[in-house]
Amino acid sequence: MTTRRYTQEELQWLEENQTLFTPDYLREFCVKFNRTDVTAGALRTQRQKRGWKVGRTKSPFKKGVRPPNYRGPGHEGRDHYGFVTLVVEERWWNGRKMTNTRTVCKHRWLWEKANGPLGKGVVLKCLNGNKDDTDPSNWQAIPRAMLPRLSATYGRNYDRAPAELKPTIMAVSLLEHLAQTRAKLEQKETADE
């Protein structure tokens, strides 16, 4: 790393023009003094080292005024899977600090309010295929292992099936899952004997 040297004249110019925006500050300095070895970072360092203020240090936010993009309790949005999200007022640890709000999947939050928490390995499946319908009656708790049986790639394409076939597809998939789970348990029991 090389140390850049500045003449008294250069330092005086830098101090007099300290409020310029960094790109303009660099360009005008390099043109005036024919310098090609100076970077924007070097000039910022000089400002900080010498305590020069740029005149833009005041915060645009007044105390107690919320920014226009504030998302408080009740705010709804979407996650990257297309599910409706909801900001709820709840004190929790987010991994870095305690916060007063958190973002949850609205369908799951409403379902758990009505039916209690989901167990380990259990997910909610949308019954009518409309993720915007967050009513708990539109969601069914199923084992996560059933999802491939209901998918379009490996299963029966539940989401695109006609409404009259959906209950049958769900019941058959559940029976297959239970039969496979029972077979695995029996194999394990015979292996343990």
N, CA, C and O of each residue as an XYZ file, in Angstrom:
772
protein
N       0.847     -1.179      0.000
C       0.000      0.000      0.000
C       0.891      1.240      0.000
O       1.817      1.339      0.805
N       0.618      2.175     -0.890
C       1.426      3.387     -0.972
C       0.710      4.532     -0.282
O      -0.519      4.613     -0.284
N       1.499      5.410      0.303
C       0.942      6.581      0.958
C       0.921      7.727     -0.042
O       1.945      8.026     -0.657
N      -0.197      8.356     -0.211
C      -0.294      9.475     -1.134
C       0.103     10.745     -0.392
O      -0.295     10.951      0.754
N       0.862     11.565     -1.026
C       1.300     12.843     -0.448
C       0.522     13.970     -1.138
O       0.304     13.944     -2.349
N       0.120     14.936     -0.355
C      -0.596     16.083     -0.874
C       0.183     17.340     -0.524
O       0.736     17.451      0.570
N       0.226     18.283     -1.451
C       0.883     19.561     -1.177
C      -0.048     20.416     -0.327
O      -1.230     20.107     -0.178
N       0.502     21.503      0.232
C      -0.325     22.420      1.034
C      -1.432     23.004      0.173
O      -2.565     23.153      0.630
N      -1.108     23.336     -1.074
C      -2.104     23.903     -1.982
C      -3.234     22.907     -2.236
O      -4.402     23.295     -2.257
N      -2.896     21.612     -2.433
C      -3.904     20.575     -2.656
C      -4.786     20.401     -1.423
O      -6.009     20.314     -1.536
N      -4.172     20.350     -0.261
C      -4.942     20.198      0.980
C      -5.865     21.383      1.207
O      -6.992     21.212      1.673
N      -5.396     22.589      0.880
C      -6.228     23.777      1.049
C      -7.440     23.691      0.116
O      -8.563     23.994      0.520
N      -7.203     23.271     -1.154
C      -8.315     23.126     -2.095
C      -9.302     22.064     -1.614
O     -10.516     22.258     -1.682
N      -8.779     20.952     -1.134
C      -9.649     19.886     -0.637
C     -10.525     20.370      0.515
O     -11.705     20.028      0.585
N      -9.955     21.158      1.411
C     -10.726     21.667      2.547
C     -11.780     22.669      2.093
O     -12.906     22.655      2.591
N     -11.427     23.525      1.165
C     -12.371     24.537      0.686
C     -13.537     23.917     -0.090
O     -14.632     24.480     -0.113
N     -13.311     22.779     -0.716
C     -14.342     22.139     -1.547
C     -14.874     20.854     -0.928
O     -15.373     19.985     -1.642
N     -14.774     20.726      0.374
C     -15.131     19.480      1.063
C     -16.596     19.090      0.947
O     -16.930     17.925      1.164
N     -17.484     20.021      0.612
C     -18.918     19.697      0.549
C     -19.361     19.160     -0.813
O     -20.529     18.813     -0.983
N     -18.450     19.085     -1.781
C     -18.799     18.525     -3.087
C     -19.119     17.035     -2.960
O     -18.591     16.347     -2.087
N     -19.982     16.554     -3.837
C     -20.242     15.118     -3.889
C     -18.969     14.427     -4.357
O     -18.209     14.975     -5.155
N     -18.745     13.220     -3.852
C     -17.478     12.521     -4.073
C     -17.072     12.432     -5.551
O     -15.912     12.710     -5.855
N     -17.962     12.059     -6.492
C     -17.513     11.984     -7.897
C     -17.019     13.339     -8.430
O     -16.015     13.408     -9.139
N     -17.745     14.419     -8.077
C     -17.335     15.758     -8.513
C     -16.043     16.174     -7.820
O     -15.155     16.761     -8.439
N     -15.950     15.868     -6.551
C     -14.766     16.182     -5.733
C     -13.528     15.556     -6.364
O     -12.505     16.222     -6.519
N     -13.617     14.285     -6.725
C     -12.490     13.577     -7.328
C     -12.153     14.136     -8.705
O     -10.989     14.412     -9.000
N     -13.174     14.305     -9.551
C     -12.941     14.770    -10.916
C     -12.295     16.159    -10.927
O     -11.305     16.375    -11.625
N     -12.846     17.093    -10.161
C     -12.318     18.458    -10.153
C     -10.913     18.506     -9.564
O     -10.061     19.257    -10.041
N     -10.668     17.700     -8.518
C      -9.329     17.662     -7.921
C      -8.309     17.141     -8.938
O      -7.244     17.735     -9.103
N      -8.626     16.049     -9.611
C      -7.696     15.438    -10.568
C      -7.417     16.372    -11.747
O      -6.287     16.435    -12.232
N      -8.437     17.096    -12.211
C      -8.256     18.019    -13.332
C      -7.408     19.205    -12.901
O      -6.479     19.594    -13.609
N      -7.722     19.785    -11.742
C      -7.016     20.983    -11.280
C      -5.542     20.712    -11.018
O      -4.690     21.528    -11.368
N      -5.234     19.568    -10.403
C      -3.852     19.298    -10.003
C      -3.177     18.231    -10.875
O      -2.069     17.794    -10.564
N      -3.828     17.815    -11.949
C      -3.277     16.827    -12.875
C      -2.808     15.569    -12.132
O      -1.688     15.101    -12.337
N      -3.680     15.026    -11.267
C      -3.347     13.834    -10.483
C      -4.136     12.651    -11.039
O      -5.339     12.757    -11.281
N      -3.461     11.538    -11.236
C      -4.124     10.316    -11.706
C      -4.008      9.196    -10.685
O      -4.589      8.125    -10.864
N      -3.260      9.439     -9.617
C      -3.031      8.397     -8.614
C      -3.991      8.472     -7.438
O      -3.835      7.718     -6.477
N      -4.978      9.358     -7.484
C      -5.905      9.564     -6.366
C      -7.240      8.897     -6.684
O      -7.741      8.992     -7.804
N      -7.811      8.221     -5.685
C      -9.113      7.572     -5.851
C     -10.154      8.273     -4.998
O      -9.824      9.087     -4.134
N     -11.416      7.948     -5.249
C     -12.498      8.518     -4.444
C     -12.344      8.100     -2.983
O     -12.592      8.892     -2.074
N     -11.932      6.852     -2.767
C     -11.733      6.372     -1.395
C     -10.645      7.146     -0.668
O     -10.759      7.407      0.530
N      -9.586      7.516     -1.391
C      -8.503      8.282     -0.774
C      -8.995      9.656     -0.334
O      -8.625     10.140      0.735
N      -9.827     10.279     -1.159
C     -10.363     11.597     -0.778
C     -11.341     11.484      0.386
O     -11.368     12.354      1.257
N     -12.145     10.423      0.409
C     -13.044     10.211      1.556
C     -12.231     10.026      2.830
O     -12.592     10.539      3.889
N     -11.119      9.280      2.716
C     -10.252      9.064      3.873
C      -9.697     10.385      4.379
O      -9.635     10.604      5.589
N      -9.290     11.276      3.467
C      -8.776     12.587      3.868
C      -9.851     13.380      4.614
O      -9.571     14.016      5.630
N     -11.082     13.336      4.099
C     -12.182     14.032      4.772
C     -12.341     13.526      6.202
O     -12.448     14.313      7.142
N     -12.357     12.199      6.356
C     -12.565     11.613      7.685
C     -11.383     11.907      8.602
O     -11.563     12.282      9.760
N     -10.190     11.736      8.083
C      -8.977     11.909      8.888
C      -8.857     13.335      9.406
O      -8.427     13.554     10.539
N      -9.232     14.297      8.587
C      -9.078     15.702      8.965
C     -10.349     16.273      9.600
O     -10.367     17.434     10.010
N     -11.423     15.456      9.684
C     -12.649     15.890     10.348
C     -13.464     16.872      9.540
O     -14.256     17.630     10.100
N     -13.285     16.871      8.230
C     -14.038     17.778      7.378
C     -15.449     17.246      7.212
O     -15.647     16.061      6.944
N     -16.420     18.118      7.370
C     -17.821     17.737      7.245
C     -18.322     18.044      5.835
O     -17.903     19.025      5.220
N     -19.210     17.209      5.334
C     -19.715     17.393      3.981
C     -21.039     18.136      3.955
O     -21.546     18.457      2.880
N     -21.602     18.414      5.115
C     -22.855     19.153      5.178
C     -24.082     18.291      4.972
O     -25.192     18.811      4.863
N     -23.899     16.974      4.918
C     -25.035     16.075      4.702
C     -25.138     15.072      5.850
O     -25.560     13.936      5.632
N     -24.770     15.458      7.039
C     -24.734     14.510      8.148
C     -26.041     14.425      8.908
O     -26.216     13.499      9.701
N     -26.971     15.353      8.702
C     -28.229     15.317      9.438
C     -29.136     14.237      8.875
O     -29.191     14.030      7.663
N     -29.837     13.558      9.749
C     -30.761     12.510      9.321
C     -32.014     13.136      8.743
O     -32.510     14.122      9.288
N     -32.545     12.589      7.650
C     -33.777     13.138      7.087
C     -35.020     12.754      7.894
O     -36.109     13.271      7.645
N     -34.853     11.840      8.867
C     -35.997     11.376      9.643
C     -36.072     12.112     10.977
O     -35.107     12.125     11.740
N     -37.195     12.711     11.248
C     -37.423     13.356     12.531
C     -37.831     12.289     13.540
O     -38.398     11.259     13.174
N     -37.542     12.540     14.796
C     -37.866     11.580     15.838
C     -39.381     11.377     15.899
O     -40.148     12.339     15.953
N     -39.799     10.100     15.890
C     -41.213      9.772     15.983
C     -41.929      9.683     14.640
O     -43.070      9.224     14.593
N     -41.291     10.108     13.543
C     -41.902     10.044     12.218
C     -41.428      8.759     11.540
O     -40.228      8.500     11.461
N     -42.366      7.964     11.055
C     -42.019      6.699     10.410
C     -41.763      6.902      8.924
O     -42.424      7.724      8.289
N     -40.816      6.168      8.365
C     -40.560      6.284      6.926
C     -41.738      5.732      6.123
O     -42.529      4.950      6.650
N     -41.865      6.131      4.856
C     -43.005      5.675      4.055
C     -43.020      4.172      3.790
O     -44.076      3.623      3.475
N     -41.884      3.494      3.907
C     -41.854      2.054      3.652
C     -41.970      1.232      4.941
O     -41.644      0.045      4.945
N     -42.430      1.853      6.033
C     -42.594      1.146      7.305
C     -43.653      0.065      7.161
O     -44.720      0.292      6.591
N     -43.342     -1.116      7.689
C     -44.283     -2.239      7.627
C     -44.563     -2.715      9.032
O     -43.837     -3.547      9.575
N     -45.609     -2.188      9.612
C     -45.946     -2.543     10.985
C     -46.967     -3.652     11.055
O     -47.322     -4.251     10.040
N     -47.446     -3.926     12.277
C     -48.431     -4.990     12.460
C     -49.643     -4.804     11.548
O     -50.181     -3.705     11.414
N     -50.058     -5.918     10.922
C     -51.208     -5.893     10.020
C     -50.826     -5.771      8.556
O     -51.668     -5.977      7.682
N     -49.570     -5.439      8.270
C     -49.135     -5.309      6.880
C     -49.108     -6.682      6.211
O     -48.600     -7.647      6.782
N     -49.654     -6.762      5.007
C     -49.654     -8.013      4.246
C     -48.752     -7.875      3.034
O     -48.620     -6.796      2.457
N     -48.130     -8.990      2.657
C     -47.269     -9.025      1.490
C     -47.260    -10.429      0.914
O     -48.186    -11.207      1.146
N     -46.219    -10.754      0.166
C     -46.069    -12.094     -0.424
C     -44.633    -12.548     -0.235
O     -43.701    -11.745     -0.275
N     -44.466    -13.867     -0.026
C     -43.119    -14.411      0.005
C     -42.763    -14.910     -1.390
O     -43.577    -14.804     -2.307
N     -41.561    -15.454     -1.562
C     -41.122    -15.859     -2.892
C     -41.826    -17.109     -3.411
O     -41.651    -17.464     -4.577
N     -42.611    -17.782     -2.585
C     -43.404    -18.929     -3.040
C     -44.830    -18.529     -3.425
O     -45.593    -19.355     -3.925
N     -45.187    -17.264     -3.192
C     -46.516    -16.788     -3.536
C     -47.515    -16.836     -2.393
O     -48.690    -16.531     -2.596
N     -47.077    -17.212     -1.190
C     -47.970    -17.250     -0.033
C     -48.139    -15.847      0.539
O     -47.214    -15.036      0.497
N     -49.331    -15.566      1.076
C     -49.604    -14.282      1.705
C     -48.887    -14.250      3.051
O     -49.007    -15.180      3.849
N     -48.137    -13.167      3.299
C     -47.453    -12.998      4.578
C     -48.133    -11.894      5.371
O     -48.811    -11.036      4.806
N     -47.949    -11.923      6.668
C     -48.584    -10.975      7.567
C     -47.584    -10.580      8.638
O     -46.895    -11.437      9.191
N     -47.498     -9.274      8.939
C     -46.654     -8.812     10.038
C     -47.525     -8.805     11.288
O     -48.552     -8.128     11.339
N     -47.097     -9.576     12.308
C     -47.865     -9.664     13.546
C     -47.070     -9.036     14.688
O     -45.839     -9.047     14.694
N     -47.802     -8.494     15.641
C     -47.168     -7.889     16.809
C     -46.878     -8.995     17.819
O     -47.777     -9.509     18.484
N     -45.616     -9.339     17.911
C     -45.198    -10.441     18.763
C     -43.730    -10.239     19.107
O     -42.907    -10.053     18.211
N     -43.397    -10.273     20.366
C     -41.999    -10.086     20.779
C     -41.247    -11.394     20.575
O     -41.659    -12.437     21.083
N     -40.138    -11.339     19.826
C     -39.373    -12.552     19.563
C     -37.925    -12.201     19.228
O     -37.611    -11.060     18.891
N     -37.057    -13.195     19.326
C     -35.642    -13.055     19.028
C     -35.420    -13.425     17.574
O     -35.696    -14.559     17.184
N     -34.924    -12.492     16.755
C     -34.754    -12.758     15.324
C     -33.367    -13.275     14.961
O     -33.032    -13.357     13.780
N     -32.565    -13.621     15.949
C     -31.224    -14.119     15.696
C     -30.156    -13.086     15.977
O     -28.993    -13.431     16.187
N     -30.546    -11.804     15.981
C     -29.608    -10.724     16.288
C     -30.069     -9.870     17.450
O     -29.255     -9.393     18.241
N     -31.386     -9.674     17.555
C     -31.918     -8.810     18.608
C     -33.390     -9.138     18.850
O     -34.019     -9.838     18.057
N     -33.924     -8.627     19.947
C     -35.343     -8.773     20.242
C     -36.116     -7.752     19.415
O     -35.740     -6.581     19.362
N     -37.190     -8.189     18.771
C     -38.037     -7.281     18.006
C     -39.477     -7.420     18.477
O     -39.834     -8.388     19.148
N     -40.292     -6.443     18.120
C     -41.693     -6.440     18.547
C     -42.645     -6.968     17.479
O     -43.825     -7.181     17.754
N     -42.144     -7.179     16.262
C     -42.982     -7.712     15.195
C     -42.228     -8.812     14.472
O     -40.999     -8.883     14.521
N     -42.985     -9.669     13.802
C     -42.366    -10.684     12.952
C     -43.294    -10.977     11.789
O     -44.503    -10.762     11.871
N     -42.712    -11.470     10.705
C     -43.483    -11.802      9.517
C     -43.787    -13.296      9.514
O     -42.888    -14.119      9.691
N     -45.058    -13.643      9.313
C     -45.491    -15.043      9.312
C     -46.306    -15.300      8.056
O     -46.808    -14.366      7.430
N     -46.436    -16.576      7.689
C     -47.364    -16.952      6.621
C     -48.775    -16.839      7.186
O     -49.097    -17.471      8.192
N     -49.598    -16.049      6.552
C     -50.931    -15.757      7.094
C     -51.779    -17.013      7.227
O     -52.475    -17.177      8.229
N     -51.737    -17.912      6.229
C     -52.575    -19.106      6.286
C     -52.174    -19.991      7.479
O     -53.036    -20.530      8.173
N     -50.880    -20.134      7.707
C     -50.414    -20.967      8.821
C     -50.747    -20.316     10.163
O     -51.168    -20.991     11.102
N     -50.553    -19.002     10.244
C     -50.829    -18.285     11.492
C     -52.308    -18.406     11.868
O     -52.640    -18.662     13.025
N     -53.193    -18.219     10.882
C     -54.634    -18.344     11.158
C     -55.002    -19.791     11.494
O     -55.813    -20.034     12.387
N     -54.407    -20.754     10.779
C     -54.708    -22.163     11.023
C     -54.279    -22.567     12.435
O     -55.015    -23.267     13.130
N     -53.094    -22.129     12.859
C     -52.611    -22.469     14.202
C     -53.436    -21.775     15.285
O     -53.599    -22.329     16.372
N     -53.959    -20.582     15.017
C     -54.855    -19.916     15.978
C     -56.126    -20.745     16.171
O     -56.653    -20.835     17.280
N     -56.615    -21.349     15.082
C     -57.859    -22.121     15.151
C     -57.641    -23.554     15.633
O     -58.500    -24.097     16.328
N     -56.501    -24.188     15.279
C     -56.325    -25.622     15.519
C     -55.137    -26.004     16.395
O     -54.960    -27.182     16.705
N     -54.333    -25.047     16.795
C     -53.144    -25.367     17.588
C     -51.920    -25.522     16.699
O     -52.040    -25.541     15.473
N     -50.741    -25.633     17.308
C     -49.503    -25.686     16.513
C     -49.389    -26.961     15.684
O     -49.905    -28.017     16.051
N     -48.696    -26.827     14.557
C     -48.418    -27.976     13.693
C     -47.292    -28.797     14.317
O     -46.376    -28.243     14.925
N     -47.363    -30.099     14.166
C     -46.318    -30.967     14.678
C     -45.109    -30.982     13.757
O     -45.133    -30.411     12.667
N     -44.051    -31.645     14.212
C     -42.836    -31.756     13.416
C     -43.119    -32.632     12.191
O     -43.738    -33.690     12.307
N     -42.663    -32.187     11.028
C     -42.860    -32.944      9.796
C     -44.248    -32.796      9.199
O     -44.616    -33.549      8.297
N     -45.026    -31.835      9.689
C     -46.386    -31.613      9.192
C     -46.440    -30.253      8.510
O     -45.902    -29.274      9.027
N     -47.085    -30.190      7.354
C     -47.241    -28.945      6.599
C     -48.716    -28.735      6.278
O     -49.540    -29.631      6.462
N     -49.033    -27.546      5.800
C     -50.399    -27.249      5.384
C     -50.495    -27.289      3.870
O     -49.651    -26.726      3.173
N     -51.520    -27.952      3.366
C     -51.765    -28.047      1.928
C     -53.042    -27.280      1.597
O     -54.074    -27.464      2.241
N     -52.958    -26.424      0.592
C     -54.107    -25.646      0.139
C     -55.081    -26.583     -0.574
O     -54.697    -27.275     -1.518
N     -56.329    -26.610     -0.131
C     -57.307    -27.544     -0.686
C     -57.897    -27.099     -2.023
O     -58.138    -27.926     -2.902
N     -58.128    -25.799     -2.177
C     -58.751    -25.353     -3.429
C     -57.743    -24.808     -4.442
O     -58.144    -24.377     -5.523
N     -56.438    -24.816     -4.122
C     -55.412    -24.364     -5.049
C     -55.206    -22.860     -5.087
O     -54.340    -22.380     -5.818
N     -55.977    -22.108     -4.320
C     -55.866    -20.650     -4.290
C     -55.128    -20.229     -3.024
O     -55.709    -20.235     -1.939
N     -53.851    -19.863     -3.152
C     -53.038    -19.484     -1.995
C     -53.508    -18.183     -1.351
O     -53.153    -17.895     -0.208
N     -54.306    -17.395     -2.076
C     -54.836    -16.142     -1.511
C     -55.934    -16.410     -0.487
O     -56.205    -15.563      0.364
N     -56.566    -17.574     -0.558
C     -57.630    -17.944      0.375
C     -56.974    -18.480      1.655
O     -56.602    -19.651      1.727
N     -56.839    -17.604      2.666
C     -56.125    -17.970      3.890
C     -57.051    -18.477      4.991
O     -56.613    -18.664      6.127
N     -58.306    -18.699      4.675
C     -59.240    -19.224      5.668
C     -58.771    -20.611      6.124
O     -58.423    -21.438      5.280
N     -58.752    -20.892      7.442
C     -58.273    -22.189      7.930
C     -58.999    -23.393      7.339
O     -58.417    -24.475      7.256
N     -60.251    -23.233      6.927
C     -60.987    -24.359      6.349
C     -60.471    -24.740      4.962
O     -60.788    -25.818      4.459
N     -59.678    -23.862      4.340
C     -59.114    -24.126      3.015
C     -57.772    -24.853      3.102
O     -57.177    -25.156      2.067
N     -57.288    -25.137      4.291
C     -55.964    -25.727      4.469
C     -56.069    -27.005      5.283
O     -56.818    -27.068      6.257
N     -55.324    -28.016      4.886
C     -55.323    -29.304      5.586
C     -53.904    -29.640      6.016
O     -52.962    -29.506      5.235
N     -53.754    -30.077      7.263
C     -52.451    -30.499      7.765
C     -52.159    -31.900      7.231
O     -52.957    -32.820      7.410
N     -51.009    -32.052      6.576
C     -50.607    -33.355      6.025
C     -49.133    -33.588      6.345
O     -48.403    -32.628      6.589
N     -48.683    -34.832      6.351
C     -47.256    -35.090      6.529
C     -46.468    -34.529      5.338
O     -46.912    -34.618      4.193
N     -45.319    -33.964      5.617
C     -44.480    -33.392      4.554
C     -44.139    -34.437      3.481
O     -43.998    -34.106      2.303
N     -44.010    -35.689      3.902
C     -43.658    -36.759      2.969
C     -44.744    -37.006      1.917
O     -44.494    -37.681      0.919
N     -45.936    -36.470      2.132
C     -47.016    -36.630      1.146
C     -46.909    -35.652     -0.020
O     -47.513    -35.877     -1.069
N     -46.160    -34.587      0.145
C     -46.111    -33.552     -0.895
C     -45.680    -34.085     -2.268
O     -46.270    -33.684     -3.271
N     -44.672    -34.975     -2.357
C     -44.337    -35.499     -3.690
C     -45.492    -36.251     -4.350
O     -45.627    -36.217     -5.573
N     -46.323    -36.928     -3.561
C     -47.465    -37.661     -4.129
C     -48.508    -36.707     -4.722
O     -49.265    -37.078     -5.619
N     -48.534    -35.477     -4.208
C     -49.517    -34.501     -4.673
C     -48.946    -33.558     -5.731
O     -49.689    -32.776     -6.323
N     -47.640    -33.621     -5.975
C     -47.005    -32.673     -6.885
C     -47.288    -33.023     -8.351
O     -47.781    -34.103     -8.675
N     -46.953    -32.061     -9.221
C     -47.142    -32.282    -10.650
C     -46.032    -33.144    -11.235
O     -46.261    -33.894    -12.184
N     -44.843    -33.043    -10.679
C     -43.692    -33.743    -11.243
C     -43.724    -35.236    -10.954
O     -43.560    -36.043    -11.869
N     -43.935    -35.617     -9.695
C     -43.854    -37.021     -9.292
C     -45.204    -37.623     -8.907
O     -45.323    -38.840     -8.768
N     -46.198    -36.795     -8.738
C     -47.464    -37.290     -8.213
C     -48.638    -37.105     -9.136
O     -48.545    -37.312    -10.346
N     -49.736    -36.713     -8.550
C     -51.018    -36.664     -9.258
C     -51.453    -35.260     -9.674
O     -52.588    -35.077    -10.113
N     -50.579    -34.274     -9.546
C     -50.872    -32.891     -9.937
C     -52.150    -32.388     -9.261
O     -53.093    -31.953     -9.923
N     -52.156    -32.457     -7.953
C     -53.324    -32.085     -7.141
C     -53.809    -30.667     -7.445
O     -55.011    -30.438     -7.573
N     -52.887    -29.724     -7.558
C     -53.276    -28.321     -7.713
C     -54.010    -28.040     -9.026
O     -54.804    -27.101     -9.086
N     -53.772    -28.814    -10.060
C     -54.417    -28.589    -11.361
C     -55.593    -29.538    -11.608
O     -56.248    -29.454    -12.647
N     -55.860    -30.426    -10.670
C     -56.964    -31.385    -10.835
C     -58.309    -30.668    -10.700
O     -58.394    -29.635    -10.036
N     -59.353    -31.205    -11.322
C     -60.690    -30.630    -11.155
C     -61.127    -30.694     -9.682
O     -60.742    -31.604     -8.948
N     -61.928    -29.724     -9.272
C     -62.340    -29.611     -7.864
C     -63.016    -30.879     -7.357
O     -62.850    -31.237     -6.191
N     -63.772    -31.563     -8.205
C     -64.486    -32.764     -7.745
C     -63.537    -33.945     -7.510
O     -63.884    -34.867     -6.773
N     -62.346    -33.935     -8.123
C     -61.383    -35.025     -7.931
C     -60.417    -34.792     -6.771
O     -59.795    -35.738     -6.288
N     -60.285    -33.550     -6.319
C     -59.302    -33.228     -5.290
C     -59.484    -34.022     -4.000
O     -58.485    -34.513     -3.475
N     -60.688    -34.181     -3.453
C     -60.823    -34.976     -2.222
C     -60.380    -36.428     -2.419
O     -59.785    -37.019     -1.518
N     -60.663    -37.005     -3.583
C     -60.261    -38.383     -3.864
C     -58.745    -38.498     -3.962
O     -58.154    -39.425     -3.408
N     -58.114    -37.559     -4.663
C     -56.653    -37.565     -4.791
C     -56.003    -37.448     -3.421
O     -55.027    -38.140     -3.134
N     -56.540    -36.573     -2.574
C     -55.989    -36.383     -1.232
C     -56.133    -37.669     -0.421
O     -55.186    -38.084      0.248
N     -57.304    -38.303     -0.472
C     -57.548    -39.531      0.307
C     -56.649    -40.675     -0.160
O     -56.090    -41.391      0.671
N     -56.500    -40.860     -1.469
C     -55.650    -41.931     -2.004
C     -54.194    -41.689     -1.627
O     -53.487    -42.620     -1.240
N     -53.749    -40.452     -1.738
C     -52.366    -40.124     -1.378
C     -52.112    -40.372      0.098
O     -51.046    -40.862      0.469
N     -53.079    -40.038      0.947
C     -52.942    -40.274      2.385
C     -52.884    -41.767      2.689
O     -52.071    -42.205      3.503
N     -53.743    -42.551      2.036
C     -53.720    -44.002      2.240
C     -52.386    -44.606      1.792
O     -51.827    -45.450      2.491
N     -51.882    -44.188      0.653
C     -50.588    -44.683      0.191
C     -49.477    -44.328      1.172
O     -48.607    -45.147      1.468
N     -49.520    -43.110      1.666
C     -48.504    -42.669      2.624
C     -48.557    -43.506      3.903
O     -47.527    -43.947      4.413
N     -49.765    -43.716      4.408
C     -49.919    -44.511      5.633
C     -49.470    -45.955      5.412
O     -48.839    -46.551      6.284
N     -49.794    -46.512      4.254
C     -49.382    -47.886      3.952
C     -47.859    -47.983      3.870
O     -47.273    -48.935      4.384
N     -47.228    -47.026      3.242
C     -45.774    -47.033      3.134
C     -45.124    -46.856      4.503
O     -44.131    -47.517      4.808
N     -45.673    -45.972      5.324
C     -45.140    -45.754      6.675
C     -45.260    -47.024      7.508
O     -44.330    -47.396      8.223
N     -46.413    -47.687      7.412
C     -46.617    -48.925      8.167
C     -45.657    -50.029      7.697
O     -45.110    -50.767      8.516
N     -45.458    -50.135      6.390
C     -44.537    -51.135      5.844
C     -43.113    -50.892      6.344
O     -42.399    -51.841      6.669
N     -42.705    -49.646      6.405
C     -41.369    -49.315      6.904
C     -41.236    -49.692      8.375
O     -40.199    -50.207      8.796
N     -42.282    -49.436      9.157
C     -42.252    -49.794     10.580
C     -42.156    -51.305     10.764
O     -41.409    -51.783     11.617
N     -42.918    -52.064      9.955
C     -42.872    -53.526     10.048
C     -41.493    -54.048      9.664
O     -40.983    -54.970     10.300
N     -40.882    -53.468      8.631
C     -39.532    -53.877      8.235
C     -38.536    -53.609      9.354
O     -37.648    -54.418      9.621
N     -38.694    -52.486      9.989
C     -37.789    -52.140     11.087
C     -37.955    -53.098     12.262
O     -36.980    -53.544     12.866
N     -39.206    -53.402     12.568
C     -39.474    -54.341     13.695
C     -38.901    -55.728     13.407
O     -38.329    -56.354     14.300
N     -39.046    -56.215     12.174
C     -38.503    -57.534     11.848
C     -36.977    -57.499     11.832
O     -36.340    -58.495     12.174
N     -36.387    -56.390     11.447
C     -34.933    -56.274     11.448
C     -34.384    -56.219     12.868
O     -33.273    -56.686     13.119
N     -35.155    -55.652     13.804
C     -34.723    -55.546     15.190
C     -34.814    -56.868     15.925
O     -34.141    -57.057     16.939
N     -35.639    -57.795     15.432
C     -35.833    -59.069     16.115
C     -34.719    -59.978     15.907
O     -34.732    -61.097     16.420
